[in-house]
Amino acid sequence: IILYYGVKTSIINLEGIKASLIGMSYAGAFVSGLLATSTLFLGIFPSYIIVALLSIPLDAGGLGLNPLLVGALAGLGAGFGQYLHYYVGVGGRHVLSEKRRESLAKWRSRLEKYGLWLILAFAMTPATPDDLIWIPLGLVGYPKIKALLAAITGKIILNLIYAYVGYLFGPSIIDLLESLPL
């Protein structure tokens, strides 16, 4: 919450964003991942920017945090944030009629076979709205731990890419952000 409001109030100033993140360090990576994925259907927090900024080396004007840890922590936070949507589906199951629940049960066997790969693919792809699969997973009662581990794995892979982009292309990212008319 602190990171969200700190960045929200300083979004027009790169130095303000960096100052907000310095205080949180690695915890900022976890929180940015959690905030980015915990809203339904609408991303309100640009974790890909935050994760990249956290990983820019010190000599390039960044924070100098380890990109492996930043990506892993952001992915862990994002996996947990995305997992919250599973419970929207679980809650929806209780308001469905018995007939509708029985028809959903037919999908469970399909999801048992392909669900892990589906979750992983959606979690590690930035352009897909993961909520499209999480609510149905909760509706059919897909195994929770299996779903959580697949989500965390996929989100760690995605956030490691963001972190290493920041680490490798930091100066270019800073130049781009400073050139934006905000």
N, C-alpha and C positions, 0 to 999 in steps of 0.2 A: 504494500500500500504506500509506504514511504517512497519507494522508487517510482511508482506510478505518478504520484502527485509531484515529486521532485522533477521528473522528466516533463510532465504535463506543463508545469509552470515555466520550464526553461527550454521548451522544444524549439524555440526560434533561435537559440544560442548554443552553438556546439560546446563552448566552454561550460555553459550551465549544465548540459547533459553530462559531460565528463565529470564535473564536480559532484553531481548527484550520484554517479556510479562509483567514484573513488571511495566514498564512505562505505559503500556496501560490498565492494570487491567481489569475491566469488559468490556471495549470497545474492548479489545483484543479478548474476547469471541465472540462478535458480528461480528467483522471483520473476524475472522477465519472461522466462519460459512458461511459468505457471500463469501469469497474467495474459500472455498471448493466446493461450489455448482454453482458458476456462470460460469464455463467453460462447454462447450458442450462435452459430452461423455467421457471426460478425466479429472479425478480428479488430480489436480496438487498440492494440498495443504492438508496435513493430519490434518484436524480439530479434528479428534477423539483423536489424540495425544495431541494437544494443549489444548483441552477442559479438558482432564483428568489431564494434568499437572497443569492447572489453579486451579483445585479443590483439589489438594493434600494439606492436612493440614500442617500448619507451623511446628508442632512438628515432622512431617515426612520428613521435608526438602523441602516442597512445598511452594506455594505462600499463601495458607490459605484463598482463596476466597470462598465465600458461593457457594456450588455446585448447589443449587436450582437456584440462579441468573445466574451463569455461564451457566448452561444448558438451561435456558430460553432465555438468550440473544444470545447464539450460535444458538439455534433453530430458533429464530426470524431472525437472519442474514441469516441462511441457507434457510429458507422459502422464503425470498425475493430474494436471489440469484437464487434459483430454479425457481422462478416465472418469471425471465427474459426470460427463454426459451419459455414461453407461447407466447411471442411476436415474436419469430422466426416463430412459426406456424402462427400467425396472418399475418406476412409479406408474408409467403408462400401462404396464401390463395389468395392474390392479384395477384400472377403470375399463378395461376391455371386457366384452361379453365372453362367456365360456366358449361359444362357437368360434369367435375370432381368435382366442388363445389356442384352440385346437388347430386352426389353420396355420398359425404361426409356428406351432410345434413341428410342422413338416419342414420348415426351413432350418430347424436346429441341426438336422443331420447334414445338410449341405454346409452349414457354417462350421460344423465339427471338422469337415474335410478341408475346407478352404479358408476358414475364418482367420486363422493365424497369419496366413500369407496376405490376405486382404487387409487386415489391420496393419501389418508391417508396411505394405505398399502405400497405403494412405498416409501413414504416419511419417514416412520418409520422403513424401512428395509435397513440396510447398504449395502447389496450386490446387490441391484437392481439399474440399471441406470435409474434414474427418467426421464431423457431426452426422453426416449422412449414413455412416456405418455404426456409430456408437449407440444411437438410440435403438435401432433394430437389434443390436447385440444384447442390449438390456431387455428388450421386449421378449426375446426368445430364451433368455436365461443362459447365454453363452458363459462358459467358465471364467470367473472373475480374474483369477491369478494369471491364467493364460493370456487373457486380453490385456491386462496391465503390463505384463512383461513384454508382449509384442509391441505395445504402444511406446513404452520406454525405450526399447531397442531402436525402433524406427525414428523416434524423436532425437535420440542421441546421435544417430547417424546424420540426420538432417542438420542438427546444431553443430556438429563437428565440422561440417562443410562450411557453415556460416562463420565459425570461429577461425578456421584456417584461411578463409577468404580475407577476413580482417587482418590476420597475421601476415599474410603474403602480399596483400594489396593495400595495406593501411594508408600510406601516403596518398594514393589515388582516391581512396574513399574520403579522407579528410578534405582533400581539394574539392571533390565533387560536392560534399555537404556544405562547405563554405561558399561555394559558388551559387547555391540555390537562393533564389530571391524569397526569403522568408520574412 
